[in-house]
Amino acid sequence: MNGLGVNPVYDAIRSRRVTRRMSEQPVDPDLLALVVSAAGWAPNAGNRRLQPVRAVTDTVTLHLLKAISPGMVPTPRAVIVICLDTTRAEEFGFQPGHRGLYIDIGTTAATLLLAAHSVGLGACPVTSFSRAAAARILTLPGGMSPEMFICLGYPTQAQPAPLSALPSYP
């Protein structure tokens, strides 16, 4: 294994997959809290934490989010919403749309995906949704923009086949 031997982090990276089918079992609240807390450990420019997260488990809210999200293939039992605090970003001098803000959303998402996998949850990132509708459904304050959903649930045995083969890396 390229001299890595037993390496749990590398093993988690290699074994994590996007989960597109989830069971109807509710997500254990303690596991959800553990995954949410991982967002605080994500790499973040200047430790500014301009990407707050919000966990959603209410079935009505989950149903509404799915209705405005054409990219939400699974029916999740929980969703972690990664937001962008545009008001605070501007206070720090970031121009709207600055790439660094979105890099931090990506590092937060990657951390959440690995955290979910580490506790036995399946996860699926979603970016195709109506941000305006999601903000209303979630009653987000002005200046807070929902940017990504991390759908969570327990994976079912049967998962759809990958769209393409994974690239081979050493």
KEZABA-774600 format. One record per residue (C-alpha): residue in three letters; z, y, x; residue number from 1. Coordinates in nm, 3 decimals. Layout:
BEGIN
<pt><aa>ALA</aa><c3>Z</c3><c2>Y</c2><c1>X</c1><i>NUM</i></pt>
...
This chain:
BEGIN
<pt><aa>MET</aa><c3>0.000</c3><c2>0.000</c2><c1>0.000</c1><i>1</i></pt>
<pt><aa>ASN</aa><c3>-0.101</c3><c2>0.242</c2><c1>0.273</c1><i>2</i></pt>
<pt><aa>GLY</aa><c3>0.236</c3><c2>0.214</c2><c1>0.443</c1><i>3</i></pt>
<pt><aa>LEU</aa><c3>0.420</c3><c2>0.359</c2><c1>0.142</c1><i>4</i></pt>
<pt><aa>GLY</aa><c3>0.609</c3><c2>0.040</c2><c1>0.066</c1><i>5</i></pt>
<pt><aa>VAL</aa><c3>0.821</c3><c2>0.071</c2><c1>-0.246</c1><i>6</i></pt>
<pt><aa>ASN</aa><c3>0.801</c3><c2>0.430</c2><c1>-0.363</c1><i>7</i></pt>
<pt><aa>PRO</aa><c3>0.914</c3><c2>0.495</c2><c1>-0.722</c1><i>8</i></pt>
<pt><aa>VAL</aa><c3>0.754</c3><c2>0.839</c2><c1>-0.744</c1><i>9</i></pt>
<pt><aa>TYR</aa><c3>0.416</c3><c2>0.715</c2><c1>-0.625</c1><i>10</i></pt>
<pt><aa>ASP</aa><c3>0.447</c3><c2>0.413</c2><c1>-0.855</c1><i>11</i></pt>
<pt><aa>ALA</aa><c3>0.519</c3><c2>0.643</c2><c1>-1.151</c1><i>12</i></pt>
<pt><aa>ILE</aa><c3>0.216</c3><c2>0.859</c2><c1>-1.069</c1><i>13</i></pt>
<pt><aa>ARG</aa><c3>-0.008</c3><c2>0.553</c2><c1>-1.050</c1><i>14</i></pt>
<pt><aa>SER</aa><c3>0.125</c3><c2>0.385</c2><c1>-1.365</c1><i>15</i></pt>
<pt><aa>ARG</aa><c3>0.146</c3><c2>0.686</c2><c1>-1.600</c1><i>16</i></pt>
<pt><aa>ARG</aa><c3>-0.127</c3><c2>0.699</c2><c1>-1.862</c1><i>17</i></pt>
<pt><aa>VAL</aa><c3>-0.211</c3><c2>0.924</c2><c1>-2.154</c1><i>18</i></pt>
<pt><aa>THR</aa><c3>-0.076</c3><c2>0.759</c2><c1>-2.470</c1><i>19</i></pt>
<pt><aa>ARG</aa><c3>-0.305</c3><c2>0.797</c2><c1>-2.769</c1><i>20</i></pt>
<pt><aa>ARG</aa><c3>-0.128</c3><c2>0.557</c2><c1>-3.005</c1><i>21</i></pt>
<pt><aa>MET</aa><c3>0.242</c3><c2>0.593</c2><c1>-3.072</c1><i>22</i></pt>
<pt><aa>SER</aa><c3>0.480</c3><c2>0.389</c2><c1>-3.286</c1><i>23</i></pt>
<pt><aa>GLU</aa><c3>0.659</c3><c2>0.533</c2><c1>-3.587</c1><i>24</i></pt>
<pt><aa>GLN</aa><c3>0.997</c3><c2>0.501</c2><c1>-3.411</c1><i>25</i></pt>
<pt><aa>PRO</aa><c3>1.167</c3><c2>0.842</c2><c1>-3.375</c1><i>26</i></pt>
<pt><aa>VAL</aa><c3>1.215</c3><c2>0.963</c2><c1>-3.018</c1><i>27</i></pt>
<pt><aa>ASP</aa><c3>1.573</c3><c2>0.919</c2><c1>-2.899</c1><i>28</i></pt>
<pt><aa>PRO</aa><c3>1.723</c3><c2>1.273</c2><c1>-2.894</c1><i>29</i></pt>
<pt><aa>ASP</aa><c3>1.896</c3><c2>1.210</c2><c1>-2.561</c1><i>30</i></pt>
<pt><aa>LEU</aa><c3>1.568</c3><c2>1.105</c2><c1>-2.400</c1><i>31</i></pt>
<pt><aa>LEU</aa><c3>1.393</c3><c2>1.408</c2><c1>-2.548</c1><i>32</i></pt>
<pt><aa>ALA</aa><c3>1.663</c3><c2>1.638</c2><c1>-2.408</c1><i>33</i></pt>
<pt><aa>LEU</aa><c3>1.628</c3><c2>1.474</c2><c1>-2.068</c1><i>34</i></pt>
<pt><aa>VAL</aa><c3>1.249</c3><c2>1.525</c2><c1>-2.068</c1><i>35</i></pt>
<pt><aa>VAL</aa><c3>1.284</c3><c2>1.888</c2><c1>-2.184</c1><i>36</i></pt>
<pt><aa>SER</aa><c3>1.534</c3><c2>1.956</c2><c1>-1.906</c1><i>37</i></pt>
<pt><aa>ALA</aa><c3>1.277</c3><c2>1.838</c2><c1>-1.651</c1><i>38</i></pt>
<pt><aa>ALA</aa><c3>1.070</c3><c2>2.150</c2><c1>-1.726</c1><i>39</i></pt>
<pt><aa>GLY</aa><c3>1.332</c3><c2>2.352</c2><c1>-1.542</c1><i>40</i></pt>
<pt><aa>TRP</aa><c3>1.253</c3><c2>2.157</c2><c1>-1.224</c1><i>41</i></pt>
<pt><aa>ALA</aa><c3>0.878</c3><c2>2.214</c2><c1>-1.236</c1><i>42</i></pt>
<pt><aa>PRO</aa><c3>0.728</c3><c2>2.412</c2><c1>-0.948</c1><i>43</i></pt>
<pt><aa>ASN</aa><c3>0.700</c3><c2>2.772</c2><c1>-1.063</c1><i>44</i></pt>
<pt><aa>ALA</aa><c3>0.573</c3><c2>3.083</c2><c1>-0.885</c1><i>45</i></pt>
<pt><aa>GLY</aa><c3>0.863</c3><c2>3.299</c2><c1>-0.775</c1><i>46</i></pt>
<pt><aa>ASN</aa><c3>1.099</c3><c2>3.095</c2><c1>-0.995</c1><i>47</i></pt>
<pt><aa>ARG</aa><c3>1.019</c3><c2>3.342</c2><c1>-1.273</c1><i>48</i></pt>
<pt><aa>ARG</aa><c3>1.009</c3><c2>3.076</c2><c1>-1.547</c1><i>49</i></pt>
<pt><aa>LEU</aa><c3>0.754</c3><c2>3.251</c2><c1>-1.766</c1><i>50</i></pt>
<pt><aa>GLN</aa><c3>0.666</c3><c2>2.922</c2><c1>-1.937</c1><i>51</i></pt>
<pt><aa>PRO</aa><c3>0.950</c3><c2>2.839</c2><c1>-2.179</c1><i>52</i></pt>
<pt><aa>VAL</aa><c3>0.933</c3><c2>2.510</c2><c1>-2.367</c1><i>53</i></pt>
<pt><aa>ARG</aa><c3>1.034</c3><c2>2.421</c2><c1>-2.721</c1><i>54</i></pt>
<pt><aa>ALA</aa><c3>1.091</c3><c2>2.072</c2><c1>-2.858</c1><i>55</i></pt>
<pt><aa>VAL</aa><c3>0.976</c3><c2>1.991</c2><c1>-3.210</c1><i>56</i></pt>
<pt><aa>THR</aa><c3>1.088</c3><c2>1.681</c2><c1>-3.400</c1><i>57</i></pt>
<pt><aa>ASP</aa><c3>1.078</c3><c2>1.798</c2><c1>-3.763</c1><i>58</i></pt>
<pt><aa>THR</aa><c3>0.821</c3><c2>1.580</c2><c1>-3.941</c1><i>59</i></pt>
<pt><aa>VAL</aa><c3>0.683</c3><c2>1.865</c2><c1>-4.155</c1><i>60</i></pt>
<pt><aa>THR</aa><c3>0.632</c3><c2>2.086</c2><c1>-3.849</c1><i>61</i></pt>
<pt><aa>LEU</aa><c3>0.473</c3><c2>1.797</c2><c1>-3.657</c1><i>62</i></pt>
<pt><aa>HIS</aa><c3>0.235</c3><c2>1.738</c2><c1>-3.949</c1><i>63</i></pt>
<pt><aa>LEU</aa><c3>0.139</c3><c2>2.108</c2><c1>-3.957</c1><i>64</i></pt>
<pt><aa>LEU</aa><c3>0.080</c3><c2>2.114</c2><c1>-3.580</c1><i>65</i></pt>
<pt><aa>LYS</aa><c3>-0.143</c3><c2>1.808</c2><c1>-3.605</c1><i>66</i></pt>
<pt><aa>ALA</aa><c3>-0.340</c3><c2>1.976</c2><c1>-3.886</c1><i>67</i></pt>
<pt><aa>ILE</aa><c3>-0.433</c3><c2>2.271</c2><c1>-3.659</c1><i>68</i></pt>
<pt><aa>SER</aa><c3>-0.494</c3><c2>2.059</c2><c1>-3.349</c1><i>69</i></pt>
<pt><aa>PRO</aa><c3>-0.830</c3><c2>1.881</c2><c1>-3.338</c1><i>70</i></pt>
<pt><aa>GLY</aa><c3>-0.737</c3><c2>1.745</c2><c1>-2.994</c1><i>71</i></pt>
<pt><aa>MET</aa><c3>-0.415</c3><c2>1.581</c2><c1>-3.113</c1><i>72</i></pt>
<pt><aa>VAL</aa><c3>-0.532</c3><c2>1.219</c2><c1>-3.126</c1><i>73</i></pt>
<pt><aa>PRO</aa><c3>-0.188</c3><c2>1.053</c2><c1>-3.145</c1><i>74</i></pt>
<pt><aa>THR</aa><c3>0.059</c3><c2>1.101</c2><c1>-3.426</c1><i>75</i></pt>
<pt><aa>PRO</aa><c3>0.358</c3><c2>1.205</c2><c1>-3.216</c1><i>76</i></pt>
<pt><aa>ARG</aa><c3>0.724</c3><c2>1.172</c2><c1>-3.311</c1><i>77</i></pt>
<pt><aa>ALA</aa><c3>0.805</c3><c2>1.477</c2><c1>-3.098</c1><i>78</i></pt>
<pt><aa>VAL</aa><c3>0.610</c3><c2>1.757</c2><c1>-2.935</c1><i>79</i></pt>
<pt><aa>ILE</aa><c3>0.714</c3><c2>1.978</c2><c1>-2.647</c1><i>80</i></pt>
<pt><aa>VAL</aa><c3>0.537</c3><c2>2.312</c2><c1>-2.674</c1><i>81</i></pt>
<pt><aa>ILE</aa><c3>0.478</c3><c2>2.489</c2><c1>-2.343</c1><i>82</i></pt>
<pt><aa>CYS</aa><c3>0.457</c3><c2>2.861</c2><c1>-2.408</c1><i>83</i></pt>
<pt><aa>LEU</aa><c3>0.366</c3><c2>3.165</c2><c1>-2.203</c1><i>84</i></pt>
<pt><aa>ASP</aa><c3>0.594</c3><c2>3.466</c2><c1>-2.224</c1><i>85</i></pt>
<pt><aa>THR</aa><c3>0.326</c3><c2>3.732</c2><c1>-2.192</c1><i>86</i></pt>
<pt><aa>THR</aa><c3>0.574</c3><c2>4.020</c2><c1>-2.234</c1><i>87</i></pt>
<pt><aa>ARG</aa><c3>0.784</c3><c2>3.911</c2><c1>-1.935</c1><i>88</i></pt>
<pt><aa>ALA</aa><c3>0.468</c3><c2>3.827</c2><c1>-1.737</c1><i>89</i></pt>
<pt><aa>GLU</aa><c3>0.347</c3><c2>4.185</c2><c1>-1.781</c1><i>90</i></pt>
<pt><aa>GLU</aa><c3>0.690</c3><c2>4.315</c2><c1>-1.676</c1><i>91</i></pt>
<pt><aa>PHE</aa><c3>0.645</c3><c2>4.122</c2><c1>-1.351</c1><i>92</i></pt>
<pt><aa>GLY</aa><c3>0.304</c3><c2>4.285</c2><c1>-1.303</c1><i>93</i></pt>
<pt><aa>PHE</aa><c3>0.081</c3><c2>3.995</c2><c1>-1.407</c1><i>94</i></pt>
<pt><aa>GLN</aa><c3>-0.243</c3><c2>4.097</c2><c1>-1.572</c1><i>95</i></pt>
<pt><aa>PRO</aa><c3>-0.329</c3><c2>3.910</c2><c1>-1.894</c1><i>96</i></pt>
<pt><aa>GLY</aa><c3>-0.507</c3><c2>3.587</c2><c1>-1.808</c1><i>97</i></pt>
<pt><aa>HIS</aa><c3>-0.384</c3><c2>3.577</c2><c1>-1.446</c1><i>98</i></pt>
<pt><aa>ARG</aa><c3>-0.461</c3><c2>3.227</c2><c1>-1.312</c1><i>99</i></pt>
<pt><aa>GLY</aa><c3>-0.118</c3><c2>3.182</c2><c1>-1.159</c1><i>100</i></pt>
<pt><aa>LEU</aa><c3>0.044</c3><c2>3.184</c2><c1>-1.502</c1><i>101</i></pt>
<pt><aa>TYR</aa><c3>-0.172</c3><c2>2.891</c2><c1>-1.609</c1><i>102</i></pt>
<pt><aa>ILE</aa><c3>-0.111</c3><c2>2.701</c2><c1>-1.286</c1><i>103</i></pt>
<pt><aa>ASP</aa><c3>0.259</c3><c2>2.712</c2><c1>-1.375</c1><i>104</i></pt>
<pt><aa>ILE</aa><c3>0.178</c3><c2>2.576</c2><c1>-1.722</c1><i>105</i></pt>
<pt><aa>GLY</aa><c3>-0.001</c3><c2>2.289</c2><c1>-1.546</c1><i>106</i></pt>
<pt><aa>THR</aa><c3>0.288</c3><c2>2.212</c2><c1>-1.313</c1><i>107</i></pt>
<pt><aa>THR</aa><c3>0.526</c3><c2>2.220</c2><c1>-1.610</c1><i>108</i></pt>
<pt><aa>ALA</aa><c3>0.299</c3><c2>1.981</c2><c1>-1.800</c1><i>109</i></pt>
<pt><aa>ALA</aa><c3>0.268</c3><c2>1.741</c2><c1>-1.506</c1><i>110</i></pt>
<pt><aa>THR</aa><c3>0.646</c3><c2>1.738</c2><c1>-1.464</c1><i>111</i></pt>
<pt><aa>LEU</aa><c3>0.699</c3><c2>1.672</c2><c1>-1.837</c1><i>112</i></pt>
<pt><aa>LEU</aa><c3>0.441</c3><c2>1.391</c2><c1>-1.838</c1><i>113</i></pt>
<pt><aa>LEU</aa><c3>0.610</c3><c2>1.215</c2><c1>-1.545</c1><i>114</i></pt>
<pt><aa>ALA</aa><c3>0.957</c3><c2>1.271</c2><c1>-1.691</c1><i>115</i></pt>
<pt><aa>ALA</aa><c3>0.849</c3><c2>1.118</c2><c1>-2.023</c1><i>116</i></pt>
<pt><aa>HIS</aa><c3>0.699</c3><c2>0.818</c2><c1>-1.842</c1><i>117</i></pt>
<pt><aa>SER</aa><c3>1.015</c3><c2>0.772</c2><c1>-1.637</c1><i>118</i></pt>
<pt><aa>VAL</aa><c3>1.225</c3><c2>0.724</c2><c1>-1.953</c1><i>119</i></pt>
<pt><aa>GLY</aa><c3>0.978</c3><c2>0.494</c2><c1>-2.130</c1><i>120</i></pt>
<pt><aa>LEU</aa><c3>0.807</c3><c2>0.748</c2><c1>-2.354</c1><i>121</i></pt>
<pt><aa>GLY</aa><c3>0.434</c3><c2>0.779</c2><c1>-2.397</c1><i>122</i></pt>
<pt><aa>ALA</aa><c3>0.288</c3><c2>1.127</c2><c1>-2.368</c1><i>123</i></pt>
<pt><aa>CYS</aa><c3>-0.040</c3><c2>1.304</c2><c1>-2.435</c1><i>124</i></pt>
<pt><aa>PRO</aa><c3>-0.123</c3><c2>1.664</c2><c1>-2.339</c1><i>125</i></pt>
<pt><aa>VAL</aa><c3>-0.314</c3><c2>1.871</c2><c1>-2.595</c1><i>126</i></pt>
<pt><aa>THR</aa><c3>-0.478</c3><c2>2.209</c2><c1>-2.545</c1><i>127</i></pt>
<pt><aa>SER</aa><c3>-0.725</c3><c2>2.220</c2><c1>-2.833</c1><i>128</i></pt>
<pt><aa>PHE</aa><c3>-0.534</c3><c2>2.386</c2><c1>-3.115</c1><i>129</i></pt>
<pt><aa>SER</aa><c3>-0.520</c3><c2>2.720</c2><c1>-3.290</c1><i>130</i></pt>
<pt><aa>ARG</aa><c3>-0.276</c3><c2>2.926</c2><c1>-3.087</c1><i>131</i></pt>
<pt><aa>ALA</aa><c3>-0.237</c3><c2>3.185</c2><c1>-3.366</c1><i>132</i></pt>
<pt><aa>ALA</aa><c3>-0.161</c3><c2>2.916</c2><c1>-3.626</c1><i>133</i></pt>
<pt><aa>ALA</aa><c3>0.079</c3><c2>2.734</c2><c1>-3.391</c1><i>134</i></pt>
<pt><aa>ALA</aa><c3>0.267</c3><c2>3.057</c2><c1>-3.319</c1><i>135</i></pt>
<pt><aa>ARG</aa><c3>0.312</c3><c2>3.113</c2><c1>-3.694</c1><i>136</i></pt>
<pt><aa>ILE</aa><c3>0.416</c3><c2>2.753</c2><c1>-3.763</c1><i>137</i></pt>
<pt><aa>LEU</aa><c3>0.669</c3><c2>2.768</c2><c1>-3.479</c1><i>138</i></pt>
<pt><aa>THR</aa><c3>0.780</c3><c2>3.124</c2><c1>-3.572</c1><i>139</i></pt>
<pt><aa>LEU</aa><c3>0.742</c3><c2>3.233</c2><c1>-3.212</c1><i>140</i></pt>
<pt><aa>PRO</aa><c3>0.838</c3><c2>3.593</c2><c1>-3.135</c1><i>141</i></pt>
<pt><aa>GLY</aa><c3>0.572</c3><c2>3.846</c2><c1>-3.039</c1><i>142</i></pt>
<pt><aa>GLY</aa><c3>0.462</c3><c2>3.811</c2><c1>-2.678</c1><i>143</i></pt>
<pt><aa>MET</aa><c3>0.517</c3><c2>3.434</c2><c1>-2.683</c1><i>144</i></pt>
<pt><aa>SER</aa><c3>0.198</c3><c2>3.230</c2><c1>-2.681</c1><i>145</i></pt>
<pt><aa>PRO</aa><c3>0.185</c3><c2>2.851</c2><c1>-2.729</c1><i>146</i></pt>
<pt><aa>GLU</aa><c3>-0.044</c3><c2>2.716</c2><c1>-2.455</c1><i>147</i></pt>
<pt><aa>MET</aa><c3>-0.005</c3><c2>2.338</c2><c1>-2.445</c1><i>148</i></pt>
<pt><aa>PHE</aa><c3>0.148</c3><c2>2.057</c2><c1>-2.647</c1><i>149</i></pt>
<pt><aa>ILE</aa><c3>0.295</c3><c2>1.748</c2><c1>-2.487</c1><i>150</i></pt>
<pt><aa>CYS</aa><c3>0.295</c3><c2>1.484</c2><c1>-2.761</c1><i>151</i></pt>
<pt><aa>LEU</aa><c3>0.570</c3><c2>1.224</c2><c1>-2.724</c1><i>152</i></pt>
<pt><aa>GLY</aa><c3>0.645</c3><c2>0.886</c2><c1>-2.874</c1><i>153</i></pt>
<pt><aa>TYR</aa><c3>0.686</c3><c2>0.522</c2><c1>-2.791</c1><i>154</i></pt>
<pt><aa>PRO</aa><c3>0.351</c3><c2>0.373</c2><c1>-2.694</c1><i>155</i></pt>
<pt><aa>THR</aa><c3>0.209</c3><c2>0.092</c2><c1>-2.905</c1><i>156</i></pt>
<pt><aa>GLN</aa><c3>0.079</c3><c2>-0.221</c2><c1>-2.734</c1><i>157</i></pt>
<pt><aa>ALA</aa><c3>-0.282</c3><c2>-0.147</c2><c1>-2.828</c1><i>158</i></pt>
<pt><aa>GLN</aa><c3>-0.423</c3><c2>0.168</c2><c1>-2.672</c1><i>159</i></pt>
<pt><aa>PRO</aa><c3>-0.782</c3><c2>0.292</c2><c1>-2.694</c1><i>160</i></pt>
<pt><aa>ALA</aa><c3>-1.000</c3><c2>0.206</c2><c1>-2.397</c1><i>161</i></pt>
<pt><aa>PRO</aa><c3>-1.038</c3><c2>0.482</c2><c1>-2.137</c1><i>162</i></pt>
<pt><aa>LEU</aa><c3>-1.346</c3><c2>0.699</c2><c1>-2.178</c1><i>163</i></pt>
<pt><aa>SER</aa><c3>-1.448</c3><c2>0.625</c2><c1>-1.821</c1><i>164</i></pt>
<pt><aa>ALA</aa><c3>-1.327</c3><c2>0.424</c2><c1>-1.527</c1><i>165</i></pt>
<pt><aa>LEU</aa><c3>-1.060</c3><c2>0.579</c2><c1>-1.309</c1><i>166</i></pt>
<pt><aa>PRO</aa><c3>-1.184</c3><c2>0.699</c2><c1>-0.971</c1><i>167</i></pt>
<pt><aa>SER</aa><c3>-1.078</c3><c2>0.488</c2><c1>-0.677</c1><i>168</i></pt>
<pt><aa>TYR</aa><c3>-0.844</c3><c2>0.662</c2><c1>-0.437</c1><i>169</i></pt>
<pt><aa>PRO</aa><c3>-0.700</c3><c2>0.517</c2><c1>-0.119</c1><i>170</i></pt>
